[in-house]
Amino acid sequence: MLIGHTKQKKYFQNLIQNDALGQAYLFSGPEMIGKKTFALELARSILGDNFVQSPDFKLVANAGIEEIRNLKKFFSLKTYSGGRRVVIFDDAHSLTPEAANAFLKTLEESPAGSVIILVSSMPSLILPTILSRCEEVRFVPAGEKEVNIYLAGKKIKEQDKEFLVKLSGGRIGLINRLIEDDGIIEAKKAVDDLRKLLNSGIYEKMDYAKKIHEKGDYQPWINYWLNWVSANVHNSPKNVKIVKNLLSLSSLVSQPQFNHRLALENFLLNL
């Protein structure tokens, strides 16, 4: 279900009605706000309800060179319907240098009538020469009113709805993931732990870092902390520093060469 993005909907409806779609677009914005969902709905508008099964549709979710070579073959064929073909490239920023150069050439040579959509939360990592050939369409998180309307149709506790509104920051994708994966309890536990740690001593913080590190898969907890503190960043000057430290922590634990336990300890000790 696509929530919000009214301006973008009207823009593309007008382009389709006037047969004025461009060749390449970049859908940029934070993670889990509906960029990919919007791209899929756009493909539906262009190719019809059964677009996923259409030979004129391709979803690229792998950044390897083989996928790009397959994409080149895809463009070399005539369209099945005689109309447009649509390619959606998810997480376009994950292209390897070799694949990015191959994709650039494919982009330059793609036939008229093709619509290529790059979806990315980190467009700065995409090759500038690729970006220069795309029209950027920016997406922003849903507003609180839109989130509340969306949650009104969900069979969850009212207090959980209030929690999700604050935690999600307007990211419908995050709300969906927590509801579908029964992750609300875990997210609440992560936030409650952080609140307690703010007033804990050195021993308690060191012990917690040890436990969460041994537990493994601590990246989701760090994300919950970051979402929660970001939502409350204006409540205290201290929260600005915590957000910055969480961003640094998130970056460190995403790279295996760093000592993750030490990074967790340093973050907690500096709360």
Summary of the structure (lengths in Angstrom):
residues: 271
radius of gyration: 21.6
end to end distance: 38.3
largest distance: 68.6
contacts: 771
relative contact order: 0.11
helix: 61%
strand: 9%
